[in-house]
Amino acid sequence: MRIDILTLFPDMFRGAFENSILKRAVAKQLLELHTHDIRAYTTDKHHKTDDYPFGGEAGMVMMIEPIARCIELLQSERTYDGIYLMAPDGKPFVQSKANEMSLLNNIILLCGHYKGVDERVRELYVTEDISIGDYVLSGGELAAMVVTDAVARVIPGVIGDGTSALSDSFQDGLLSPPVYTRPADFRGHRVPDVLLSGNEKLIKEWKFEQQMIRTKERRPDLLQDL
């Protein structure tokens, strides 16, 4: 899978992409990550990529021309399955969307900034807007990192244990159950006996029960969709 990220701040991605799971995914050649500096596609001698909005509203708006040049150059080199704009007014990014995107071959993530992008970018190029939460960030870079990580971890082969990602929270519409490791007894706080029993049937039942309890307590909204 190839992910191209269009941003005004490509250096922000170094730490995120050069460590942990994303680094291993690239090393295994399961994932290609490319960042593109939008400023490199402006014809303005000062590398300006934003301007005042028509209508007099406060703030600055990312101009369409540099974004269009970058997208069109990439599209001349390969076919893209989707172009996603990171925006607070986009569709909520959920696990099922990450699963869906992980099956694609080539995608573009566009990082908004300032007051947002010229609306014509959405009309002419963007396949879908994505939001990672009901709050506003300084730019779409952090959102793009979140989306990239969530998508990458469910690509087959990226995580060593192929079943691990499938048991994460939200994969089955519920939160994950509590997890424990050694020691079995820490200062009198013991791991539930059922997890030490070796009885797979009882362990499975316990885990599902805990999933329901935890989801009801912390995210009851998820149960409405079941």
Secondary structure, DSSP 8 states (H G I E B T S, - for coil): -EEEEEES-GGGGHHHHTSHHHHHHHHTTS-EEEEEEGGGG---TT---EE--TTS-SS-EE-HHHHHHHHHHHHHHS--SEEEEEEEEEEE--HHHHHHHTT-SEEEEEE-BTT-B-HHHHHHT-SEEEESSSS--SBSHHHHHHHHHHHHTTSTTSSSSTTTGGGSTTTTSS-------S-SEETTEE--HHHHS--HHHHHHHHHHHHHHHHHHH-HHHHTT-
